[in-house]
Amino acid sequence: MDHSVIDAALPFPSQTQTDYGDNITSLIIQHTAEADPVDFDVSTQSVSEPPTSTTPSLEDIKKRRLADSFNSSIYVAPSKKRKVDSISRELPYIIADSPIVQNYVGTVRSGVLFELARLVTIGAVSSEAITTRELNLLQGKNTDVALKIACVFSPDSASDSTRNPAFSQEIAATSPWEELDQEEENLARYPYAGLGHSDVAPGWYGGKVGFRGKLVKDDYGAYKVKLERCTLSPSCRFYRRFGSMNFLRIKIDKDILWSRDNSLDNFFCKAFILWGDVFRTFYAKEGNVFLYRTNERVVGNNGMTKWSARMALGLSNSVPGPFLEKRDIVEGEDIVSCSPGKSDMTDGCGTASLSVMLAVSQIIDHERYFVASQVRVGGGKGMLLENNETGSRGPLQVMLRPSQIKIRYPPSHHDPLDPTLRIIEILRPSLMRSPAGISAETIINLAENGVPPWVFVELMKANLREVVAGFTTWDGPDAMFNLWSQVERAGAVLHSRRAREAVGEARFRGLGVHYENDGDEADEDGMKFDICPERSTAWWADQTSGCPSSLEETVLVLLDAGFRPQNSPILRDKLKQVARTAVIHRTQKFRYELPQSTTAFVVPDHLNVLRSDEIHVKSSTRNFQTPDGTPTDIILGEVVITRNPCKLPTDVRKVTAVEHPLLRNYTDVIVCSIKGYRRLLDFLAGGDYDGDTAVVIWTPEIVRQFKNADEKYSNEPDGLGVCFTSVENESVSEFLARTSELCDVEKVYAMQTYLLGALRDPSIVGNYSAMYDNAVYEYGYSHPRTIKLAYKFCKVLDGAKTGLRIKPETYKSDKENYNSTRLRWKEPPVDTSKTPKYKDQKPYTKRGKLSSHIKGLFIMDVLHDESKKERDRILASFNASELFGPLTVVTDGDLSKPWNDACMASQKGNPHVIQSMRNDLDKIMRHVKAVHEKYKIGRTIKNGDNTFTDVAIETRQDILRKISKLFISYPTPDDMEVHTDTALIARLRASYAFVYDLTKTGSGCYTWSRFPWDVAMRELCLIKANALGPSKTVTNSFYERFKLARRC
């Protein structure tokens, strides 16, 4: 297999100095087809111990084979007294290795080797225990062998669901093995096949398999990499070009990431060894570190930090789009204002021919046309907007502006046969959503710029009234249909279903995922070992019992089976939980929907027909609501526009929305004027047009009262620069000169200093956000101190790209002045046992005295108090009202009828037959009772202080699936004497589970449990639907694509 990785991953700006860099052609990592043998002396040192010898050069390293230097003890536990800050970057970290396994690299498939390494890292298998016998059994395709690993090393292990055809949809959506086999075979036939547009594999593209791990601490406090299950994941340029198996992504545990002096940059400068292959870190972002397989051969005035930030271009989640000829990728000009500031009015947005946008739209959605899309093309990034002067039959052509081109490759850099740089990589299409939501930051800005508090109080109450009405209107001809729709929207169920199946393409297709906290930070499984071949995927239904995983989906399944909250205790209880969660969320998050608002990508008016401070907002459907309630597709008149983050007074701006005939085809985007002295989005938190989204609001009560803030706040305060240092941000030419005499390994370390910049003090960003919030409350929104902190926050946020770092003395002073208090309005409501209690006992921030910067009550205090009143009132009504109160009768005659009928039938007729029938029913009874006991034991398992519902969702699913599988396993037709029909046995078993649950818990109120529903949901729903009248049987794959249509 070709181990050459990211030979094109490093950026090469043009030789002419620009805003985007100079010639750094000599900064390149060279790779050969076959990796050279390397050796690291690990002797008996732990990963946390400092080295005992100097770092060897690569020439020295090549002299010895890595396997020859390994003894049988690959990892030696450090002393308990060893500290993380003693980490040495010279000593390699062994993820998993064995001389025996190394001999099988190339014979055993990459996915099988990775799964074997995963079992080693979690302690389920010892590397010393791996012999040639097991490895010989593991030869073959990933699809055939990966699931056998557990059985090879632990014959007693078994999977509860993966062998069951009922789970085929879930497995197909997440299992990577078939895709990995296809990728390896296609890349072996043609090295560029993964990019798409290949005759080797028409219609296919690669890079869709994720190899991942997690950095945790072991029992001794040392860092340990635990590999996670290989899964399908989003594709990106690097993965498509060089193969998924050549990359490893490690997620850092939050407790480690946010701890001080964590030495993560030193740790990830190490070489990481996996079955003899050497992985090196090349990028870090948002708590994730990316490594690539390399052979260790490392073969000029843009800042090095900006150079390192360009790695993100190759890691952006994307889907390959149209293939372009080299001549059809042209460079245009940016439109720059005539003002002294020379603002780039088209920053980040180029154009594409109509034929390109049609091709892109066909890939995304055959039934829609997208006028714009966020893309990556070669060394460029940003938006492509339709050029309306081109035709649908014209050439596929794009025009990139200089502001979009972040990497300038030298002509000789790429193989002429390599199509990597000529494929449009699609990130997201232009989608417009209405209504949009506004956050606390936006509310504060609007209030400080003139919108009175009562507007937001009424908005909050209107949102809550809509939520409550949607969940509590149970009477009327369409009541249940409307209730179904309300619950579906609350849980984004349909979007979540499609996103689960799309996996890596969810973002590309505009699908949001609406999941609860899935316990990602908990232990991997909540179990000692995870050696089973596969496990459940979060939030997929149990296809054995038919019980969904999420609360909202469970309510939908009960509703469309015919259950009603008026007489179904389980539906009433779960509906109450959904409604209660929605109310708490609306009153705690301070995020409200504005009926008269929309959000979409922002693009510049390249036709230059809009006047200064004008925008054009047109939808492809009539989904905009006018003040009088009339639907429309165009917004006209004064509006306010904003984007995230929204921390400065000028981050919301009043403009005029107009309609222009030349822009009538530019739908589902917000078109901004390019006239004036400054780019409109530059006023809004320094935005540009490379994929930024904005919110447009035309609510009269807001627009009429809002006043634009003084534009001085959009300019950086004087003296801010002295708070930052850029001593580590040398130019590329300076870097090359400084490292010219270093050995190859030291050059790698030097580059990683910049590539891993995102790992340095990530907590600073959050701290400055909190300090800014405190300053807003204490000194006022427009106070100079607050403004200065807002700009510090933005600079710290962009520090990984700009190379600017806050000076230690400045950071210390700011923490002392602004981080010693807490805000009352940001604390969560303490109204449930699961609400975390505040560990931080800092005093509350005191509101400053009235001044030009503080004009009265703080809007968030007002909303906090009013929201609490409304929340308490609504939740109290839920508990006291008849709607969600307990039912005095919890039995259901329809569900108990099959069992009762069978019992009555067993009392009449031939004595021999009667005895046989009673024997059958007795077998069902004894089995249901036995499963019920196991169910109780399974649900009472605790993980530390957490209950069953607090553990990771996958763990809960695995336990319940195991029980539901046991439930349907007996009796079989062969075990029965009279009742030998499979469907009849299932119906009687489910019916008795319902009956027995009632008798087990007593009589009266609260006399039911989840047991019958967790083990026999589908069968109980079938009984109910048949009892109510005509019903329609439908397969699950069809059902999950159904959408309830509005009644005409």
N, C-alpha and C positions, 0 to 999 in steps of 0.2 A: 504494500500500500504506500502511496505517496505521502511522505510525512512533511512535505513542504507546506508551511503554513504562513499566511498573511504576507506573502512576498509583495503584495500590493497594498498592504494595510497602512503604510506610512505615507504621510502627505508630502507633496512636492510642489510648493508654490513656484510661480514663475520667476525667472531671473531678474525681471524688472521689479523694483521695490514697489509694493502697493500696500493697501490697508490689510491685506491678507497674507503677506509674507514675501520672503525672497527665496533664492535658490537654496534648497537643502538636499540636493540630490545625493550628496555624499552620506547623508544620514539614512542608512538603509540596512535592513537585516537580510542577509543573503541565506538562501536555503538550497540544499541539494536534494535530489530525489530520495536518497537513502540516508538516514540519520547516521552520523559518525558515532562510534562507541564512546561513551563518556564514563567517568568514574568519579565518585565522591567518597571521601574517607569518612564514614559515619562511625566507625569503631564502636565505642560504647557511650557516646554522648547522646543526650536527649535533645529534643527540638528546642528546648528553652536554654540550653547551656551555651556559653560562649565558646568559640572555636579554640582548639589547642594548637592550631597551625595556621600559617598564612594561607590566603586564598590562592589556589593553583590557577595558572593560566590555562586556557583551553588546549594549548599545545601539550601541556603536561597532562591534562586530563585525558587526552586521546590515547595516551600510552597504555592505559589499563582499562579493562572491561569492568563495567559497573557490577556485574554479577559476581566477579571474583572478589570484590571487596566486602561483600555482605556476609556477615555471619548469621547464625540461625536466629539471633535476637535482633529483629529489625528496629523495634521501638523499645527504648528503655525508659521506664517511668522516671521523671525527675523527682528530686527531693521535694517534700511538702513545703520546704522553706523557699524553694526556688521562685523567683518573681518573674512576671511577664516581661519587665523592662530589661531583662538580661538576654533577650532574644538576639541571636546572631543571624545575620542574613547570609553569611557565607555557608553555613551548614545546611544541606538540603533537608526538606521535609519529606518523609516517606509516607505517602498516602497508603499504598499497599505494594508489596513487592516480594518476589520469590524467584530464585534462579531457575526453579523448575518451570514456573509459569512463563518466565521470559522466553524459554525455548519454544513455547507454544504460541507466542505472539505472531500473528499472520496465519496460523492454523486454526485457532479458535477465534470466532468472530468478535468484533469490538464490543458489541452490546453484551455478549456473554461475559467477556472479561470485565466489563464495567460492573455488571451485576455481581460478579464474584468479588470484586473489590469492595462493593457496597457492603456485602455481608461481612467482609473482614473489618471494615471500619466501624461497624456497629457491634462487633464482638460476637457475631453469630457463627463465624467460621474463623479458624486460626490459619494464617498463611503457612505455618509450619506443617499443618495437617493436610495440605493440598499435595496430592501425589499424581503420578502419571495415570493411574487408574481412573481417577475422577476426571482428569483433563481429557482423556481419550473418550470418555462418555459425553463430553461437552462439545464435541466437534459436530458441525452442521450449521444450518441457517439459524439466525437469531430467533426467527419465528418458531422453529422447532425445538430449540435447545434452551432458550432463556427461561422458560417456565419449568424446565426440568432441574434447574440448579438446586432448588430447595430439596427436591426429592433425592438428588444425588448425595447431598451432604446430611440430609435429615429425612430418612425414608418415611418417618411418621407424619411429616408435615403435609398439610393439604390445604387447598384453597376452597373457601366456602362458595364462591360465586363464579370464578373465572371459567370453570368447565361447564357451567349451566348456560345453554343457548339463550335463555331469557335475558341474560346480561350482555348479549352480543353487541347491542347498540352502545352501551357504556364502554365496553372494552374497545370497540372499534374507534370510539372518539378519543381514547386516551392511550391505548397501547401503542408503543413506538416500534415494535419489532418488525412488522411487515414493511413499514416505511423505511426503517434502517436497512433492511436487506435490499430493498429497491435502490436506495441511495448508494450503498456500497457497490452493488453490481453495475449501476449506471456510470458511476465515477470510474470504475475499473475499465469500462468500455470507452469512455470519453471524458477527459478531465474537466470539461466545462459543461457537462450535462446538467449539473445542479443549478445552473443559472436559468434554465428554461430555454425555450426556443431551440431545442435539440432534436435532431432526427432520431437519435438513439432512444429517446423517451418523449414522444410528442405529448404535449399537454401536461407534462409533469415538471415540477421544480423541486429542488432539495432544500436542505438546511432546516428541516422541520422537526428534528429530534433534539431534545435538550438533555445534556449531561450536566448534572448539578450536584452540588454539595452544600454543606452548611458548616460554618466555623463555630465551634462551641469550646467550652473548657472541660477538661477531664477532671477526675477526682482530685488531682494534685494541683489544679489551677493552670495547667499548661494548655496551650491551644491544641485543638484536635479537629481535623477535617472529617466530618461524617458525610459520606456520599449518600445521595438520595436516589429514589427510583428514577430510572430513565423514563421520560414521558414525551409525548408530542408537545411541541412548543412553537412560539412564533418564529418565523424565518427571518433572516437578515442577510445582507450582502456577504459578509465574511463566511457565514455558515454555508451558504449556497455555493460560493466559489471554492472553498477548500474542504468542505465536508463537515458535518455536524460532529463527527467523532474526534475531530482535532481541536475541539474547544471544551473548556470546562468553566462553569459559572458557579462561584461560591458565594453564598449569602451569609453575611455576618450577623450573628445573634445580636439583638438590640442591646442587651446588657453589656456586651463587649464593645459594640460600636460607639455607644454613648459614654463609656467610661473614660476617665482621664488617663493619660500616659499609657495608652494601650499598646503602643509599639506596633501597630498594625502595618505601618509602612515598612518597618524592618522585616516583619514576618513574611509579608508578601513579596519581598525582594528575593526570597529564597527560590531555589529550584525545587519544583514539586515532582516527585517520582511516583509513577504509576505503572507497575509491571515493567520497569526498565525504561519507559519513555519519560522524557523530561518535559515538563510543562513550565512555562514562564508567564508571569503576570504582565498584561499589557494595557489594562484599563480598569478603572474603578469608578463607580457611580452609584449613589443612593443605597449604600450598604451592600452592593454587589461587586464582586471582583471577577474579572474575566481573564482566563489563562488560555494559552494555546500550546500545542505540541510543537516542539522545535528540536533541531539538532544541535543547538547551542552555538552555531557559527554567527557571529555578529559581523558582518562585512565592513547664504547661509543666514533681513535682521528681524525675523518674526520671533516673538517670545516663545520660549519652550513650553510654557503652560498652554498657550493657544494652540501650539502644535499638538500637544498631547490631547487636547479637547477634540481634535479632529477624528480621533479613534471612534467617537460615537457615531460617525457617519456609517461605518461598516457594521454597527451593532443595532441600528434602528430596526424595529419590527416592521417588516415590509413584505410585499408580494411582488414578484417580477411582472412588469407590464410590457408594453410594446418594445420591440427591438428597433433601434435606429441605426441608420447609416452614419458613419463618422461625419460626412459632409452636412448632415441634417441636424447636427448639434452646433448651433451658432451662438456667438457671444454678442449681445447687444450693448446698450448703454443704459446706465441708471439715469433717471431724471432727478436732477439736483436743483434745489431752490436757489434763487439769486441772492438770498440774504447772506450776511457775513458768516452765519453758521454753516452754510452749505448743507442743509438737511437733505438727506437722501429720501426722496418722496416715493420711491418704488422699492425700498429696501427689502430684499428677500423674495420678490415675486417676478417671475418671468412669464412668458407666453408660450402657448402650444397651438399647433394647427387644429382645426376642427376634427380632422381625421385622427389625431392623437387622442383627443378627448373622447371621441366616439369609441376608440379602441379601449381606452381606460374604463369607460363606463360599461362596456360589454364584459370586461373581466370582473367588475364589481357587482353589477346587477343588470341583467339583460333587459329589464323593464324600465330602467331609469337612465336619464342623461345627467351627468355631472359637469357643470361648467368650469369647475376648478378642482384641483387635488393637491394635497401635500405629497411631495415626492423627493427622491434622491436620484440624481443623474450624474454619473461619473464622479467628479469632485465637487459637484454642486448640490445644494439643498434648498428647500423652500417650497413655494407655491408655483404651480403652473396654471395660468388663466387662459381660457379660450381666446384665440385671436380671431375675431369675427370677420376679418378680411380674407380668411382662407376658406377653402371648400372641403366638403366631406370626402372628395375623391383625390385631393391633393396629397403630396408626400407627407409622411410622418415626420414632422419637424418641430423642434423646440428652440426657443431663444432664452438663454440664460444671461442674467445681468451680472456684472462684476461683483455685486453685493452677495450673490448666491454662490459664487465659486470659492470654496474654502480650500480646495486642494488643486494645485496645478501640476499635473503629471508631465514629466519630460517626454518627448516624442518616443524615445527608445525604451521607456519604462515597461510597457506591456507587450506581450506576445501579440502580433497582429491577429492571430486566431482567437485571442481571448476576448469574448464579448462583454466582459464585466462592466466596462465603462460606457457601454452603448445601450444598456437596458434601463428603461424607466422603472424605478422601484417605487411602488405605490404604498404610501403610509396610510393616508385617510382621505376619503372623498369629501366634497363640500356638502355637508348636511346641515339643515337649519331646523332648530327645535323651538317650538312655541307652545305653551309659555315657558319662560326661563325662570331661574331662581336667583335670588339675591342673598348674599351672605352678610354676616355681621359687619365685615369691613366696609361693604358697600352701604349698608344702612347707616353706619357712623358717618361716612362721607356725605351722604345725602342730607342727613340731619344737620351736620355742621355747615352745610351750604344752603340752608334755608328751609328745608322740608320740615314741617312741624311734627312733633312726636305722635299726635293723634292719628296721622296717616299710617304709621307703622303699627300702632296698636290695633287699629281697625283691620289692617291687612292680616295681622296675626289672628285676630278673632275670626275673620272671614275664612282663613285657611283652616282653622280648627272646626268651624261650623260645617264646612264642606266635608272634612274628614269624618266627623261624627255622624252627619246625616247619611253619608255613604255606607257606614257600617251598621246603622241602627234602623234603616228603613226596610222593614221586613214584610210589609203588606202592600198589595197592589198587583196588577197583572204581570208587571215586569220586575217586581221587587227582587226576586232571586237572581235574575239575569244581571240586574244592575249591581247587586251585591257581589256577584261573581267578578264582574268587571272591576269593581272597586278594590277587591282583594288582590286581583291580578296586578293592578297598577301599583298597589302598595308594596308588593314584593317583586315587581318587575319580572314576573314569572315567565312570560313568553320570551322576553329578551334573554333571561338567564338560561332557558332551555336551548335557545339557538346558540348562545355563547358557549355553552357546555359542549355542544356538538362541533362548533367551529374551531374550538381550541385556539390555535395560533392565529386564526384569521378574525377573531372577535373584534379587535380594535379596527382592523382594516374594513370590516363590514359595518362599522358603526354600532356594534352591539355592546351595551353596558352589562356588567355583571353585578348583581345586587345581592351579595352574600353577607351573612353575619360574620362575626369574628370566628374564624375556623380553627383557632387554637394553634396558629402557625408557630408561636413562640413556645408552645408546650413541647414536651419530649416527643420525639419522632412518632411514637406509636402509643404512648401510655402503657407500653408493655416492655418486658425485659428484652426480647429479641423480636425482630420482624423478618422471619425467614420464610414465610409463606410465599408461594410463587407470585401472587398478586394480591392487592387489597383493594377495597372499594375506593372510588373516586368521590371527593367531597360533593355532596348535595345531589347525587344521583339516587333515584328511587330504588327501593328494594324490589326487584322484579319477581322475587319468590312470593312475597306477601302482597305486593302491589302498593305498599305504603310509601308515599313520598318522603323525602328527607327534610325539606323545608316546611315551616309552619304554614306559609301561605299556600303552597301547593297542596298540602293536606286538606286545607279548607276547600279548595277548588274541587278536589276529587270527591269530597263528601257532598258538596253542593250539587255537582252535575250528576251524581248518582241518585239524587232525590231526597237526601236528608235535608231537614229544615231546622234552623236554630230555635224555632218555637218549641220543638219536642225532642231534639237530639242533644243530649248533654255533652258529648264530645265535640260536636260542631260548635255548640254555644261556647264552650270553654276555650277552644282554639281560636274562635272568632274574637272573643274577648281579648285574648293575648295579642292578636294582630292589631286590633283597634287601640289597645293600651300602648303598644309599642309605637304606633303611628303618632299618637297624641304626645307621648314623651319625646319622641324624636323632633316633632315640630316645635315644641316649646323649649327644648334643650339646645338644639343646634342653631336656632335663630336663622334658619334658612327657609325663606318663604317663596312660594310661587306667585309671580305677578301675571295675571291674565293677559295684560297688555304689554308683553315683552317678548323678545326672541334672542337667540344666541346662534352665532355662526362664525365661519372663517371671515377674516377681513382681508380685502384685496384693494390695490390702488386703482384709480380710474385711469387706465393707460390711454384711453381715448381723449382725456383732458377736456371733458365737457361739463364737469361739475365745478361750481364756484367754491371759493374758500369756505370751509366749515359747512359744506353740504355733503350728504351721504345718500346713497340709493339702496333701499332695502325692499327686495321683492322676493316673494316665495313662489315655489312651483305649484303650490296648492293654496286654496283660500282658507288658510288656518290662522290668520291674524284676526284678533278681536278688536273692533273699534269701540270707542266709549259707549256707543248706543247699542252694542251687542251684535252689530252686523259683521259677518265674516268678510274678509278681504284678503288680497294677495299683495297689496302695496301699502307702505306706510308713508303718510304725508304730514308735514308740519313739524313743529318743534319736538325734539326728542332729547334724551340724555343717553350717552354712550359711555361704557366703562369696560374694564378688563381686570383680570387678576394678575398680580396683587394690587390692592387698592389701599394704599397707605398715605398718600399725599393728597392735599386738598384739590389738586388739579387732576387727580386720577379719574374723575368723572367730569364730563364736559357736555354742555348743551350745544347741540348742532341742529341743523334743519334737514329733514328728510324730504327729498324731492323725487319726481318721476321724470326720466329723460328717455325719449324714444330710442336713442342709440344704445341705451343700456337695458332695454326691455328683456333681452334674452339672458342677462346675467342674473339668474335666480339662485336662491339659497346661499348667497354670499352678501356681505356688507361691503359695498363699494364706497371708498373714501376719496375725496378730492385730492389732487396733487398740486393744487394752487395754494398760495400762501407762503409764508416764510419758514414754515416748519411742518414736518410730517404730523398728521393728526394723531396717529398712534404713539408718536413720541411723547405727546402730552400725557398719555395714559400709561404710566409706569414704564416709560421708555420702550414701548412696543414697536414691532415692525411687522412686515407682511410675509414672514417665512412660515406661517402656520399659526399665528396668534388668533385666538377667538375673542370676540367681544359680546357684550350684552347691550341691546338697545331697548330702552324703556319709553313708552309713549303714554303711560298712565297720567291723565290730566292733573290729578292732585299732586303728583311728584314734579312733573315738568313745569307746571305753572309756578310753583314756589321755589324751584331750584335756581340758584345764581352761580355762574361760573366763578371759581376762585381766582385770586390774583395769580397771573402767570409766573410771578417770581418764584412761587413754590416749585415750579417744574424745573428750576435751575439749581444745580448743586451748590450748596452753601460754600462760602469761602473758607479756606482753612481745613477742609475735610481731608485733603490729601496727606496732611501730616500725621493723621491717625493710622495710616497704612504704610506697609513696607513692601517692596518688591525686590528685595536683595536676592531672592532665589530665582527670580524670573529673568535669567540671562537670555540674550538673543541666541538664535541657532548658531550663528557664526562664532559667537563667544563660547558656546557649549562645545562646538567641534574643536576649537583651539585648545580649550581646557582639557578635553579628554583625549587629545591626539596621542599622548604618551602612555595612556592607561592600557592595561591588558583588556582582552575582550570581555571577560567577566565583569570587570570594574566598569566598563562602558555600559553594560546592561544595567548594572546597579544605578549608574548615573541617570540613565534614561528613565528608569522606574521611579526615581525621585519625583519626576514630573507626572508620569503616567498614573501614579498612585496618590496624587494630590488630594483626591476626594476623600481619602481616609483620614486626613489630618483634622482633628477637632471638629467633627460634624455637629457636635452639640452647640457650637457657637452660633449657628444659624438659628436654632430654636431659642437660644437665650436672648439673642437680639430681637427676635420677634416678641418675646415676653416683655423685654425691657421697653420696647416701643409701645406696647399696649399699656404698660404702667404709666409711661410718660404722657400718653394721650389723656388718661384719666386724671392725672395729678396736675399737669401743667396746661393742658389744652391741646386741641387738634392742630392748631397752627402755630404753637409756641416754637421758637427757634430750637429749643432742646429736642422737641418731638420731631421736627423736620430733620434735624441732624441725625437722629437715631434711625429715621426711616431710610435715609440715604446710606447709613452704615449697614443696615440690614441688607439692602440691595447689593452693596459692594461685597459683603461677606458671602451672600448667596451666590454671586458670580465669581467668587475667588478662585475656584478650581479652573475657570477659563481664563481669567485675567492675570492670575499670579499675585494679586494683591492679598496681603494678609494683615489682619488687624494687629496693631502693636500690642504686646503683652501688657504694657503699662496702661494703654487706653482701655483695653478689655477689662482689666482689674478695676479701674476707676469707674467704668460704666456699670459694672456689676454691683459695686458698692452703692452707687447712687440710684440705680433704677431696678435692681433685681432683689430687693430685700422685702418686698411686699407682694401680695396677691390680690386678684380682682374677684369680687364677690359674684359678678355676673357670669364669670367663666366657670364657676364650680358647677358640677352636675347635680341634679336634684337627688337628695338622699331619701328615696321613697321605696327602694327595694333592697332586699338582702344582698343582691348582687352588685349594687352600686358601690364602687370602691370608696373607702373613706380616705379623706385627704391626709396624706402623710406629712404634707408640707404645712406646718403650723405657723407660717409667716403671718404677720398682721395684715389686715386688709389695707389696700391703698386708699389714702384719704383724698377726697376731691378737693382741688385747690379753690381758693377764693375767687369770687367773680372778678373777671378782668376782660380785656379785649379778646383774650383767647378762651375764656370760660364764660359762657353766656347763660348758664342755668343748669338744670338737671341733665345728667348724661343720658343719652337715648337708650343705652343698653341697660342702665339701671331701671329705667321706666319699663322697658320690655321685659326685663327679668322679673320685676314685681308683678306686672300684669299677666305674664305668662304663667307664673306660679299660681296666681289666683284662678286662672282659667283651667290649668292642669288639675289642680286639686279639686275644683268643682266638677269637672268632667269625670275624673277617675272615681270620685265619690258617687256620682250618679250611676256609673257602671256597676258599682258594687251594690247599690241600693235599689236600682231599678228592676222592673220585671224582665227587661230585655236580657240582661246578663246575670240575673239572680239564679240561684240553684233551682233545679226542677224537682218537684216532689215525687214525680214518677219518672224513673230512668229506664224502665224496660221498653222494649220495642217488639211488639207482637209480630211484625214482619220478619225480624231476625231470629226470633225464637221458634217460629212456626215450623221450619223443617225438622228441628230436633223433637219438638212436641208431637208432631205428626208421626215421626218414626217410633216414638215411645208408645203412642196409642196403637199403632199398627202391630207392635210387638205383644199386644195383649189379646189379640183375637186371632182365631184360625187354628190350624193344625198345631198340636203341642210341640211336635218336632221342629216345625218351622219357627214357632214362637221362641223356642229355646235357642235356635240358631241366630235369630234376629237379636235376641237379648245378648248373646255372646258377642255379636258384632258391635252392638252399642256399648257393651262393657269395655271392649278393646279401645274404642274411641275415647270413652270416659277416662280410663286409666292413663292413656297416652296424653290427653289434654292436661290432666292434673299434673303429670310428671313434667311436662314442658312448662307449665305455669310455675312450678317451683324453681326450675332452672332460670326462667325469666326473671323472677324476683331476685335471685342471687346475682344474675348478670347486671341488673339495674342498680343494685346496691353497692357495686364495686366502686371504691373511692380512689382517687388519685391525689394523695396529699390531703389538702383541705377542700378540694373540689368534689362536687357530687357528680353523678353520672352525666347530667346535662352540661357540666362545665368542661368535660374533657374534649379532646379534639373530635371533630365531627366524623372523621374517618374511623376512629376507634369506636365511637357509638354505633356507626353503621355496621362495622364488622361484627360487633357483639349481637346486634339485633338480627343481622342477616344469618348468623350462625344459628340463632334460635328459630327463626322462621324456616330455615332449611330443615331443622330437626322436626319442626311442627308438621311439615308436609310429608315427612319420610315414612310415617306409619299411621294407620295400617294401609297396606297396599291391597289391591284386589285379591292377591294370592293369600292374604291373611284372613280374608272374610269368607263367610259361609253363604250369606244371602245377598248382602249389599256389595256386589262385586263391580259396580260401575264406578270408574275413577271420579267422574264429575259428582256423583251422588256422595261418595265418601268425602270429597272436599267440602261439599255443602253441609253435610252433617257435622263434620269436624269444626267448621267455622261457626255454625249455629250453636253447637254445644260450648265452644270457647266463650261465646257471648253469654250464654245461660250460666255457665259455671262461674264466670267472672262476677256476675251479679250475686249469686248465692255465696260466693267466697267473701265478698265485701259487706254482706248484710243487706239491709233494706232501708228505704228512705232516701234522704238526700246524700249526695256524694258517694253513691254506692256503685261506682264503676271505675275501671282503670283502663290503661291504654293497651293492656295485654291482647285482647281479641283483635284490635285494630293493627297492632304491630306485627302480628303473625298471620292475619287473614283479612287484610283490608280489601283486597280485590274481590274475594268471595262474598264478603258481607255487603259490599256495594252492589254486586251482581244480584244477590238475594233481594236487596231493597228495590233496585230498579225493576226487576221482574214483578215484584209485588205491587208496584204502583201502576203498572200497565205496560203498554207497548214500549219497548226499548230497542236500541240498536247496538249490536256488537261491533267494536272497532279495534283494530290493532293499535298497540301503544305508539308505534312510529307515526301513524296517522293522527292519533289523538293529540300528541304533543305539538303538532303543527296547526291545530285548529285555533281559530281566533273568533271570539264571539262578536258577531256583527251587530251594529245598531239596528233597532227595529224602525222600519220606515213609517 
